[in-house]
Amino acid sequence: MICTLGENEIDEIMEIWLNVNIDAHDFIHKDYWLDHYDVVKKSYIPLAKTYVYKENNEITAFISVLEDSFIGALFVKTDYQGRGIGRKLIDYCKTVYLKMELAVYAENVNAISFYKKCDFKKMIEQNNASSGIKEYIMMWNRRG
């Protein structure tokens, strides 16, 4: 079930955010994610429209969209990955937004493959402003 994030669920999604970031980005030291935890929790999440995916009343994944188009976060708990949950969140957002873009680290080949399967196209290659690591800006729009 997909629904909007509740105020009392921020800690739950932040735990997912931290654990999955550390697992998925072994090319970045975990201190980077720990150092950015509070900024994401207190600044980005409150500004974003966040949708959660629940199974048996447990949040297993979430997606956060900033400024009606930028996917700032899409995370699925490690044990639930590969079950189509991320795709369901993307497909849901495709019904809400006319276009979406995101930034993904070039070394995160699994995520890049996933986004390509969701019809996102690589548009820009750049270094991430915060980490300095190469990333791609990928875009999707309803008009193709």
DSSP file (Angstrom, degrees, kcal/mol; ACC not computed):
  #  RESIDUE AA STRUCTURE BP1 BP2  ACC     N-H-->O    O-->H-N    N-H-->O    O-->H-N    TCO  KAPPA ALPHA  PHI   PSI    X-CA   Y-CA   Z-CA
    1    1 A M              0   0    0      0, 0.0    53,-2.9     0, 0.0     2,-0.5   0.000 360.0 360.0 360.0 134.1    0.0    0.0    0.0
    2    2 A I  E     +A   53   0A   0     51,-0.2     2,-0.3    86,-0.0    51,-0.2  -0.900 360.0 150.4-105.5 130.7    1.3    3.4   -0.9
    3    3 A C  E     -A   52   0A   0     49,-2.1    49,-3.3    -2,-0.5     2,-0.2  -0.937  48.4 -79.5-148.9 171.4    0.4    6.4    1.3
    4    4 A T  E     -A   51   0A   0     -2,-0.3    47,-0.2    47,-0.2     2,-0.1  -0.493  56.2 -96.1 -76.1 143.6    1.8    9.8    2.3
    5    5 A L        -     0   0    0     45,-2.7     2,-0.2    -2,-0.2    45,-0.1  -0.339  37.8-136.1 -58.8 132.4    4.4    9.8    5.1
    6    6 A G    >   -     0   0    0      1,-0.1     3,-2.1    -3,-0.1     4,-0.2  -0.621  19.5-114.6 -88.4 153.5    3.0   10.5    8.5
    7    7 A E  G >  S+     0   0    0      1,-0.3     3,-0.8    -2,-0.2    -1,-0.1   0.832 116.2  52.3 -56.1 -35.2    4.7   12.9   10.9
    8    8 A N  G 3  S+     0   0    0      1,-0.2    -1,-0.3     2,-0.1     4,-0.2   0.337  98.8  67.6 -85.8   8.7    5.5   10.1   13.4
    9    9 A E  G <>  +     0   0    0     -3,-2.1     4,-1.9     1,-0.1     5,-0.2   0.380  66.9  96.4-108.1   2.8    7.2    8.0   10.7
   10   10 A I  H <> S+     0   0    0     -3,-0.8     4,-2.4     1,-0.2     5,-0.2   0.910  83.5  51.8 -63.0 -42.9   10.2   10.2    9.9
   11   11 A D  H  > S+     0   0    0      1,-0.2     4,-1.7     2,-0.2    -1,-0.2   0.883 108.3  53.8 -60.4 -36.8   12.6    8.2   12.2
   12   12 A E  H  > S+     0   0    0      1,-0.2     4,-1.4     2,-0.2    -1,-0.2   0.916 111.8  42.4 -65.6 -44.2   11.5    5.0   10.5
   13   13 A I  H  X S+     0   0    0     -4,-1.9     4,-2.9     1,-0.2    -1,-0.2   0.841 110.5  57.3 -72.9 -30.2   12.3    6.2    7.0
   14   14 A M  H  X S+     0   0    0     -4,-2.4     4,-2.5     2,-0.2    -1,-0.2   0.851 103.4  53.6 -68.2 -32.3   15.5    7.8    8.2
   15   15 A E  H  X S+     0   0    0     -4,-1.7     4,-2.4     2,-0.2     5,-0.2   0.917 111.3  45.8 -64.5 -42.4   16.6    4.4    9.4
   16   16 A I  H  X S+     0   0    0     -4,-1.4     4,-2.6     2,-0.2     5,-0.4   0.941 111.7  52.9 -62.6 -47.2   16.0    3.0    6.0
   17   17 A W  H  X S+     0   0    0     -4,-2.9     4,-1.9     1,-0.2    -2,-0.2   0.920 113.3  42.7 -54.1 -49.2   17.8    5.9    4.4
   18   18 A L  H  X S+     0   0    0     -4,-2.5     4,-2.2     2,-0.2     5,-0.2   0.951 116.5  45.2 -66.7 -50.9   20.9    5.4    6.5
   19   19 A N  H  X S+     0   0    0     -4,-2.4     4,-2.1     1,-0.2    -2,-0.2   0.907 116.3  44.6 -63.3 -43.7   21.1    1.6    6.2
   20   20 A V  H  X S+     0   0    0     -4,-2.6     4,-3.2    -5,-0.2     5,-0.3   0.885 111.3  53.7 -71.7 -37.6   20.5    1.4    2.5
   21   21 A N  H  X S+     0   0    0     -4,-1.9     4,-1.8    -5,-0.4    -2,-0.2   0.937 110.9  46.5 -59.6 -45.6   22.8    4.3    1.7
   22   22 A I  H  < S+     0   0    0     -4,-2.2    -2,-0.2     1,-0.2    -1,-0.2   0.913 117.3  43.8 -63.6 -42.4   25.6    2.6    3.6
   23   23 A D  H  < S+     0   0    0     -4,-2.1     3,-0.4    -5,-0.2    -2,-0.2   0.908 118.2  42.5 -68.5 -42.6   24.9   -0.8    1.9
   24   24 A A  H  < S+     0   0    0     -4,-3.2     2,-0.3     1,-0.2    -1,-0.2   0.703 114.3  49.9 -81.0 -20.0   24.4    0.6   -1.6
   25   25 A H    ><  +     0   0    0     -4,-1.8     3,-2.1    -5,-0.3    -1,-0.2  -0.510  55.4 153.9-120.9  63.2   27.3    3.0   -1.7
   26   26 A D  T 3  S+     0   0    0     -3,-0.4    -1,-0.1    -2,-0.3     4,-0.1   0.611  71.4  68.7 -67.5  -9.2   30.3    1.0   -0.5
   27   27 A F  T 3  S+     0   0    0     -3,-0.1     2,-0.4     2,-0.1    -1,-0.3   0.428  94.3  65.6 -86.7  -0.7   32.5    3.5   -2.4
   28   28 A I  S <  S-     0   0    0     -3,-2.1    -3,-0.1    -6,-0.2     5,-0.1  -0.987  94.3-112.7-122.0 131.4   31.6    6.2    0.1
   29   29 A H    >>  -     0   0    0     -2,-0.4     3,-1.8     1,-0.1     4,-0.6  -0.343  24.7-123.1 -62.6 141.0   32.7    6.0    3.7
   30   30 A K  H 3> S+     0   0    0      1,-0.3     4,-2.1     2,-0.2     3,-0.3   0.738 107.0  71.7 -61.1 -22.7   29.7    5.5    6.1
   31   31 A D  H 3> S+     0   0    0      1,-0.2     4,-2.8     2,-0.2    -1,-0.3   0.829  89.1  62.6 -61.6 -30.3   30.7    8.7    8.0
   32   32 A Y  H <> S+     0   0    0     -3,-1.8     4,-1.1     2,-0.2    -1,-0.2   0.932 107.3  42.3 -58.1 -45.8   29.5   10.7    5.0
   33   33 A W  H  X S+     0   0    0     -4,-0.6     4,-0.8    -3,-0.3     3,-0.2   0.892 113.6  51.3 -70.9 -39.6   26.0    9.4    5.5
   34   34 A L  H >< S+     0   0    0     -4,-2.1     3,-0.6     1,-0.2     4,-0.5   0.899 109.1  51.8 -62.4 -39.7   26.2    9.8    9.3
   35   35 A D  H 3< S+     0   0    0     -4,-2.8     4,-0.3     1,-0.2    -1,-0.2   0.779 114.2  43.2 -66.9 -27.3   27.3   13.4    8.8
   36   36 A H  H 3X S+     0   0    0     -4,-1.1     4,-2.3    -3,-0.2     5,-0.2   0.470  87.3  95.0 -97.5  -3.6   24.4   14.2    6.4
   37   37 A Y  H <X S+     0   0    0     -4,-0.8     4,-2.6    -3,-0.6     5,-0.2   0.926  85.7  44.8 -55.0 -53.2   21.7   12.4    8.5
   38   38 A D  H  > S+     0   0    0     -4,-0.5     4,-3.0     1,-0.2     5,-0.4   0.870 111.6  52.9 -65.1 -37.8   20.4   15.5   10.4
   39   39 A V  H  >>S+     0   0    0     -4,-0.3     4,-2.2     2,-0.2     5,-1.5   0.926 112.7  44.9 -63.2 -43.7   20.4   17.7    7.3
   40   40 A V  I  <>S+     0   0    0     -4,-2.3     5,-2.8     3,-0.2    -2,-0.2   0.942 117.8  44.3 -64.2 -46.5   18.3   15.1    5.4
   41   41 A K  I  <5S+     0   0    0     -4,-2.6    -2,-0.2    -5,-0.2    -1,-0.2   0.908 124.7  30.8 -65.5 -43.6   16.0   14.6    8.4
   42   42 A K  I  <5S+     0   0    0     -4,-3.0    -1,-0.2    -5,-0.2    -3,-0.2   0.709 133.5  21.7 -94.6 -21.1   15.5   18.2    9.4
   43   43 A S  I  X5S+     0   0    0     -4,-2.2     4,-0.9    -5,-0.4    -3,-0.2   0.814 124.6  35.2-111.6 -54.5   15.7   20.0    6.0
   44   44 A Y  I >><S+     0   0    0     -5,-1.5     4,-1.3     2,-0.2     3,-0.5   0.943 114.2  50.5 -75.5 -48.1   15.1   17.8    3.0
   45   45 A I  H >4<S+     0   0    0     -5,-2.8     3,-0.7     1,-0.2    -1,-0.2   0.920 109.6  51.2 -60.1 -45.0   12.4   15.5    4.3
   46   46 A P  H 34 S+     0   0    0      0, 0.0    -1,-0.2     0, 0.0    -2,-0.2   0.810 112.5  47.5 -62.7 -26.3   10.1   18.3    5.6
   47   47 A L  H << S+     0   0    0     -4,-0.9    20,-0.4    -3,-0.5    -2,-0.2   0.683 104.0  78.7 -84.0 -18.4   10.4   20.1    2.2
   48   48 A A  S << S-     0   0    0     -4,-1.3     2,-0.7    -3,-0.7    18,-0.2  -0.473  80.2-122.9 -92.4 158.3    9.6   17.0    0.2
   49   49 A K  E     - B   0  65A   0     16,-2.7    16,-2.5    -2,-0.2     2,-0.5  -0.919  40.0-164.4 -93.5 115.1    6.4   15.2   -0.6
   50   50 A T  E     - B   0  64A   0     -2,-0.7   -45,-2.7    14,-0.2     2,-0.4  -0.898  13.1-168.1-114.9 130.8    7.2   11.7    0.7
   51   51 A Y  E     -AB   4  63A   0     12,-2.7    12,-2.4    -2,-0.5     2,-0.3  -0.928   9.6-156.2-113.8 138.0    5.3    8.5   -0.1
   52   52 A V  E     -AB   3  62A   0    -49,-3.3   -49,-2.1    -2,-0.4     2,-0.5  -0.852  10.0-141.6-115.2 150.6    5.8    5.3    1.8
   53   53 A Y  E     -AB   2  61A   0      8,-2.6     7,-2.9    -2,-0.3     8,-1.2  -0.952  25.2-166.4-108.4 125.3    5.1    1.7    0.8
   54   54 A K  E     - B   0  59A   0    -53,-2.9     2,-0.4    -2,-0.5     5,-0.2  -0.911  16.9-173.8-118.8 140.7    3.8   -0.4    3.6
   55   55 A E  E >  S- B   0  58A   0      3,-2.5     3,-1.8    -2,-0.4    -2,-0.0  -0.996  84.3 -10.7-126.5 125.2    3.4   -4.1    4.1
   56   56 A N  T 3  S-     0   0    0     -2,-0.4    -1,-0.1     1,-0.3     3,-0.1   0.893 130.1 -56.5  51.7  43.7    1.5   -5.3    7.2
   57   57 A N  T 3  S+     0   0    0      1,-0.2     2,-0.4   -56,-0.0    -1,-0.3   0.558 114.3 118.7  67.8  10.9    1.7   -1.8    8.5
   58   58 A E  E <   -B   55   0A   0     -3,-1.8    -3,-2.5     2,-0.0     2,-0.5  -0.912  68.3-123.7-108.1 132.7    5.5   -1.7    8.3
   59   59 A I  E     +B   54   0A   0     -2,-0.4    -5,-0.2    -5,-0.2     3,-0.1  -0.633  35.4 168.0 -73.6 122.3    7.3    0.8    6.0
   60   60 A T  E     +     0   0A   0     -7,-2.9    17,-3.1    -2,-0.5     2,-0.3   0.540  63.7   0.7-109.8 -13.3    9.4   -1.2    3.6
   61   61 A A  E     -BC  53  76A   0     -8,-1.2    -8,-2.6    15,-0.2    -1,-0.3  -0.984  58.3-166.0-165.1 163.2   10.3    1.7    1.2
   62   62 A F  E     -BC  52  75A   0     13,-2.2    13,-2.3    -2,-0.3     2,-0.4  -0.991   8.3-156.1-155.7 158.9    9.8    5.4    0.5
   63   63 A I  E     -BC  51  74A   0    -12,-2.4   -12,-2.7    -2,-0.3     2,-0.4  -0.998   9.8-160.3-135.2 136.6   10.2    8.0   -2.2
   64   64 A S  E     -BC  50  73A   0      9,-2.5     8,-1.9    -2,-0.4     9,-1.3  -0.976   4.1-164.5-121.4 129.8   10.7   11.7   -1.6
   65   65 A V  E     -BC  49  71A   0    -16,-2.5   -16,-2.7    -2,-0.4     2,-0.4  -0.957   4.4-159.7-118.4 124.7   10.0   14.3   -4.3
   66   66 A L  E >> S- C   0  70A   0      4,-3.4     4,-2.8    -2,-0.5     3,-2.1  -0.801  71.8   0.0-102.2 143.5   11.2   17.9   -4.0
   67   67 A E  T 34 S-     0   0    0    -20,-0.4    -1,-0.2    -2,-0.4   -19,-0.1   0.803 120.3 -71.9  51.8  36.7    9.8   20.8   -6.0
   68   68 A D  T 34 S+     0   0    0     -3,-0.3    31,-0.4     1,-0.2    -1,-0.3   0.656 131.6  41.8  58.2  19.7    7.3   18.6   -7.8
   69   69 A S  T <4 S+     0   0    0     -3,-2.1    32,-2.4     1,-0.2     2,-0.6   0.482  82.9  89.5-160.6 -22.2    9.9   16.9   -9.9
   70   70 A F  E  <  -Cd  66 101A   0     -4,-2.8    -4,-3.4    30,-0.2     2,-1.1  -0.793  58.7-146.4 -99.4 118.4   13.2   16.0   -8.2
   71   71 A I  E     +Cd  65 102A   0     30,-3.1    32,-0.5    -2,-0.6    -6,-0.2  -0.695  22.8 173.8 -79.3 104.5   13.4   12.5   -6.7
   72   72 A G  E     +     0   0A   0     -8,-1.9     2,-0.3    -2,-1.1    -1,-0.2   0.673  65.7  15.3 -85.3 -18.8   15.7   13.3   -3.7
   73   73 A A  E     +C   64   0A   0     -9,-1.3    -9,-2.5    -3,-0.1     2,-0.3  -0.963  49.1 168.5-158.2 136.6   15.3    9.8   -2.2
   74   74 A L  E     +C   63   0A   0     -2,-0.3     2,-0.4   -11,-0.2   -11,-0.2  -0.837  23.7 164.3-146.0 109.7   14.1    6.3   -3.2
   75   75 A F  E     -C   62   0A   0    -13,-2.3   -13,-2.2    -2,-0.3     2,-0.4  -0.991  19.6-170.3-136.1 134.3   15.0    3.6   -0.8
   76   76 A V  E     -C   61   0A   0     -2,-0.4   -15,-0.2   -15,-0.2     5,-0.2  -0.982  39.7-102.6-120.4 130.8   13.8    0.1   -0.3
   77   77 A K    >>  -     0   0    0    -17,-3.1     3,-2.0    -2,-0.4     4,-0.6  -0.215  35.2-117.0 -50.2 140.7   14.8   -1.9    2.8
   78   78 A T  G >4 S+     0   0    0      1,-0.3     3,-1.2     2,-0.2    -1,-0.1   0.867 113.3  53.9 -52.3 -44.5   17.5   -4.4    1.8
   79   79 A D  G 34 S+     0   0    0      1,-0.2    -1,-0.3     3,-0.0    -2,-0.1   0.652 111.5  46.9 -67.3 -14.6   15.4   -7.4    2.7
   80   80 A Y  G X4 S+     0   0    0     -3,-2.0     3,-1.0   -20,-0.2     5,-0.4   0.410  83.7 117.7-107.9  -0.2   12.6   -6.2    0.4
   81   81 A Q  T <<  +     0   0    0     -3,-1.2    -3,-0.0    -4,-0.6    -4,-0.0  -0.343  68.1  33.9 -68.6 150.2   14.7   -5.3   -2.7
   82   82 A G  T 3  S+     0   0    0     -2,-0.0    -1,-0.2     1,-0.0    -4,-0.0   0.538  89.2 100.5  84.1   7.7   14.0   -7.1   -5.9
   83   83 A R  S <  S-     0   0    0     -3,-1.0    -2,-0.1     0, 0.0    -3,-0.0   0.334  99.3-103.8-106.3   5.4   10.3   -7.4   -5.2
   84   84 A G  S  > S+     0   0    0     -4,-0.1     4,-1.9     3,-0.0     5,-0.1   0.552  85.0 124.1  86.9   7.3    9.1   -4.6   -7.4
   85   85 A I  H  > S+     0   0    0     -5,-0.4     4,-2.1     2,-0.2     5,-0.2   0.924  73.5  49.4 -69.3 -44.2    8.4   -2.2   -4.6
   86   86 A G  H  > S+     0   0    0      1,-0.2     4,-2.4     2,-0.2    -1,-0.2   0.906 110.7  51.4 -59.8 -41.4   10.7    0.6   -6.0
   87   87 A R  H  > S+     0   0    0      1,-0.2     4,-3.1     2,-0.2    -1,-0.2   0.890 106.8  53.7 -62.8 -40.4    9.0    0.2   -9.3
   88   88 A K  H  X S+     0   0    0     -4,-1.9     4,-2.2     2,-0.2    -1,-0.2   0.900 109.7  48.1 -62.3 -40.3    5.6    0.6   -7.7
   89   89 A L  H  X S+     0   0    0     -4,-2.1     4,-2.3     2,-0.2    -2,-0.2   0.918 113.6  46.7 -66.4 -42.8    6.7    3.8   -6.0
   90   90 A I  H  X S+     0   0    0     -4,-2.4     4,-2.0     2,-0.2    -2,-0.2   0.943 112.9  49.4 -61.8 -48.0    8.1    5.2   -9.3
   91   91 A D  H  X S+     0   0    0     -4,-3.1     4,-0.7     1,-0.2    -2,-0.2   0.879 109.9  51.9 -61.2 -38.0    4.9    4.2  -11.2
   92   92 A Y  H >X S+     0   0    0     -4,-2.2     3,-1.2    -5,-0.2     4,-0.7   0.941 109.7  48.7 -62.1 -46.6    2.8    5.9   -8.6
   93   93 A C  H >X S+     0   0    0     -4,-2.3     4,-2.9     1,-0.3     3,-0.8   0.818 101.6  64.0 -65.0 -29.7    4.8    9.1   -8.9
   94   94 A K  H 3< S+     0   0    0     -4,-2.0    -1,-0.3     1,-0.2    -2,-0.2   0.759 101.7  51.4 -64.6 -23.1    4.4    8.9  -12.7
   95   95 A T  H << S+     0   0    0     -3,-1.2    -1,-0.2    -4,-0.7    -2,-0.2   0.671 116.6  40.1 -83.6 -17.5    0.7    9.3  -12.2
   96   96 A V  H << S+     0   0    0     -3,-0.8     2,-0.3    -4,-0.7    -2,-0.2   0.816 114.1  48.6 -97.5 -38.4    1.2   12.4  -10.0
   97   97 A Y     <  -     0   0    0     -4,-2.9    -1,-0.1     1,-0.1     3,-0.1  -0.815  61.1-148.0-113.5 145.6    4.0   14.3  -11.7
   98   98 A L  S    S+     0   0    0     -2,-0.3    44,-3.2   -30,-0.2    45,-0.3   0.795  87.5   7.4 -77.5 -29.9    4.5   15.2  -15.4
   99   99 A K  E     - E   0 141A   0    -31,-0.4     2,-0.3    42,-0.3    42,-0.3  -0.987  64.3-169.7-149.5 154.7    8.3   14.9  -15.2
  100  100 A M  E     - E   0 140A   0     40,-2.9    40,-2.8    -2,-0.3     2,-0.3  -0.993   2.1-175.6-144.4 149.1   10.9   13.7  -12.7
  101  101 A E  E     +dE  70 139A   0    -32,-2.4   -30,-3.1    -2,-0.3     2,-0.3  -0.939   5.8 177.9-138.4 164.3   14.6   13.9  -12.5
  102  102 A L  E     -dE  71 138A   0     36,-2.1    36,-2.5    -2,-0.3     2,-0.4  -0.972  26.2-122.2-157.3 165.0   17.2   12.4  -10.1
  103  103 A A  E     + E   0 137A   0    -32,-0.5     2,-0.4    -2,-0.3    34,-0.2  -0.968  29.2 178.9-115.9 134.9   20.9   12.2   -9.3
  104  104 A V  E     - E   0 136A   0     32,-2.4    32,-3.0    -2,-0.4     2,-0.1  -1.000  33.5-108.4-137.8 136.4   22.5    8.8   -9.1
  105  105 A Y  E >   - E   0 135A   0     -2,-0.4     3,-1.6    30,-0.2    30,-0.3  -0.398  23.7-131.7 -64.3 136.7   26.1    7.9   -8.4
  106  106 A A  T 3  S+     0   0    0     28,-2.1    -1,-0.1     1,-0.3    29,-0.1   0.803 107.0  56.5 -59.3 -31.3   27.8    6.5  -11.5
  107  107 A E  T 3  S+     0   0    0     27,-0.5     2,-1.8     1,-0.2    -1,-0.3   0.608  83.8  86.8 -78.2 -11.3   29.3    3.6   -9.5
  108  108 A N    <>  +     0   0    0     -3,-1.6     4,-2.1     1,-0.2     3,-0.3  -0.524  53.4 165.0 -88.3  71.3   25.8    2.6   -8.3
  109  109 A V  H  >  +     0   0    0     -2,-1.8     4,-2.3     1,-0.2    -1,-0.2   0.798  68.5  57.6 -63.4 -31.5   25.2    0.4  -11.4
  110  110 A N  H  > S+     0   0    0     -3,-0.2     4,-2.2     2,-0.2    -1,-0.2   0.923 108.9  45.5 -65.1 -42.8   22.2   -1.4   -9.9
  111  111 A A  H  > S+     0   0    0     -3,-0.3     4,-2.8     2,-0.2     5,-0.2   0.911 111.8  51.8 -66.8 -41.5   20.4    1.8   -9.4
  112  112 A I  H  X S+     0   0    0     -4,-2.1     4,-2.3     1,-0.2    -2,-0.2   0.928 110.5  48.5 -60.6 -44.8   21.2    3.1  -12.9
  113  113 A S  H  X S+     0   0    0     -4,-2.3     4,-2.0     1,-0.2    -1,-0.2   0.915 111.3  50.8 -60.4 -44.0   19.9   -0.2  -14.4
  114  114 A F  H  X S+     0   0    0     -4,-2.2     4,-1.1     1,-0.2    -2,-0.2   0.940 110.7  47.6 -59.4 -49.3   16.7    0.1  -12.3
  115  115 A Y  H  <>S+     0   0    0     -4,-2.8     5,-2.6     1,-0.2     3,-0.3   0.868 108.9  54.1 -65.2 -35.6   16.1    3.7  -13.4
  116  116 A K  H ><5S+     0   0    0     -4,-2.3     3,-1.7     1,-0.2    -1,-0.2   0.903 106.2  52.7 -62.7 -39.7   16.7    2.8  -17.1
  117  117 A K  H 3<5S+     0   0    0     -4,-2.0    -1,-0.2     1,-0.3    -2,-0.2   0.748 105.4  55.8 -66.1 -22.7   14.1    0.1  -16.8
  118  118 A C  T 3<5S-     0   0    0     -4,-1.1    -1,-0.3    -3,-0.3    -2,-0.2   0.217 126.1-104.0 -92.7  13.3   11.7    2.8  -15.4
  119  119 A D  T < 5S+     0   0    0     -3,-1.7     2,-0.3     1,-0.3    22,-0.3   0.697  70.7 147.5  73.2  22.9   12.3    4.8  -18.6
  120  120 A F      < -     0   0    0     -5,-2.6     2,-0.4    -6,-0.1    -1,-0.3  -0.695  35.2-147.9 -83.5 143.5   14.7    7.4  -17.1
  121  121 A K  E     -F  139   0A   0     18,-3.0    18,-2.5    -2,-0.3     2,-0.4  -0.916  16.8-116.8-115.0 138.8   17.3    8.7  -19.5
  122  122 A K  E     +F  138   0A   0     -2,-0.4    16,-0.2    16,-0.2     3,-0.1  -0.615  42.4 162.5 -73.3 124.2   20.8    9.8  -18.6
  123  123 A M  E     +     0   0A   0     14,-3.2     2,-0.4    -2,-0.4    15,-0.2   0.758  55.4  23.7-112.5 -39.4   21.1   13.5  -19.4
  124  124 A I  E     -F  137   0A   0     13,-1.5    13,-2.6     2,-0.0     2,-0.5  -0.977  53.6-155.6-136.7 142.9   24.1   15.0  -17.6
  125  125 A E  E     +F  136   0A   0     -2,-0.4     2,-0.3    11,-0.2    11,-0.2  -0.985  36.6 138.4-116.4 130.5   27.3   13.7  -16.1
  126  126 A Q  E     -F  135   0A   0      9,-2.6     9,-3.6    -2,-0.5     2,-0.4  -0.941  53.7 -89.8-156.8 173.1   28.8   15.7  -13.3
  127  127 A N  E     -F  134   0A   0     -2,-0.3     7,-0.2     7,-0.3     2,-0.1  -0.823  48.5-108.2 -93.3 135.5   30.6   15.5   -9.9
  128  128 A N     >  -     0   0    0      5,-2.9     4,-2.1    -2,-0.4     5,-0.0  -0.419  23.8-135.1 -61.1 132.7   28.3   15.6   -6.9
  129  129 A A  T  4 S+     0   0    0      1,-0.2    -1,-0.1     2,-0.2    -2,-0.0   0.807  99.4  37.4 -62.7 -31.9   28.6   19.0   -5.2
  130  130 A S  T  4 S+     0   0    0      3,-0.1    -1,-0.2     1,-0.1    -2,-0.0   0.909 129.8  24.8 -88.4 -47.3   28.8   17.5   -1.7
  131  131 A S  T  4 S-     0   0    0      2,-0.2    -2,-0.2  -103,-0.0     3,-0.1   0.707  88.9-134.5 -94.0 -21.9   30.9   14.3   -2.2
  132  132 A G     <  +     0   0    0     -4,-2.1     2,-0.3     1,-0.3    -3,-0.1   0.485  60.8 133.7  79.2   2.3   32.8   15.1   -5.3
  133  133 A I        -     0   0    0     -6,-0.1    -5,-2.9     1,-0.1    -1,-0.3  -0.637  66.2 -95.1 -90.4 144.0   32.0   11.7   -6.8
  134  134 A K  E     + F   0 127A   0     -2,-0.3   -28,-2.1    -7,-0.2   -27,-0.5  -0.283  51.3 172.3 -60.4 135.5   30.8   11.3  -10.3
  135  135 A E  E     -EF 105 126A   0     -9,-3.6    -9,-2.6   -30,-0.3     2,-0.4  -0.927  25.4-131.3-139.1 163.5   27.0   11.2  -10.7
  136  136 A Y  E     -EF 104 125A   0    -32,-3.0   -32,-2.4    -2,-0.3     2,-0.6  -0.931  10.8-140.9-115.0 141.6   24.4   11.2  -13.5
  137  137 A I  E     -EF 103 124A   0    -13,-2.6   -14,-3.2    -2,-0.4   -13,-1.5  -0.917  27.1-169.2 -95.5 123.9   21.3   13.3  -13.7
  138  138 A M  E     -EF 102 122A   0    -36,-2.5   -36,-2.1    -2,-0.6     2,-0.3  -0.897   1.3-163.9-117.6 146.2   18.6   11.1  -15.1
  139  139 A M  E     -EF 101 121A   0    -18,-2.5   -18,-3.0    -2,-0.4     2,-0.3  -0.940  13.3-176.8-133.5 151.3   15.2   12.3  -16.4
  140  140 A W  E     -E  100   0A   0    -40,-2.8   -40,-2.9    -2,-0.3     2,-0.3  -0.989   7.6-179.5-137.0 142.7   11.7   11.0  -17.2
  141  141 A N  E >   -E   99   0A   0     -2,-0.3     3,-2.0   -22,-0.3   -42,-0.3  -0.995  35.5-123.8-143.3 152.5    8.8   12.9  -18.5
  142  142 A R  T 3  S+     0   0    0    -44,-3.2   -43,-0.1    -2,-0.3    -1,-0.1   0.760 109.1  60.8 -62.8 -26.7    5.3   11.8  -19.4
  143  143 A R  T 3         0   0    0    -45,-0.3    -1,-0.3     1,-0.1   -44,-0.1   0.509 360.0 360.0 -81.4  -3.1    5.6   13.1  -23.0
  144  144 A G    <         0   0    0     -3,-2.0    -2,-0.1   -25,-0.0    -1,-0.1   0.445 360.0 360.0  94.4 360.0    8.5   10.7  -23.7
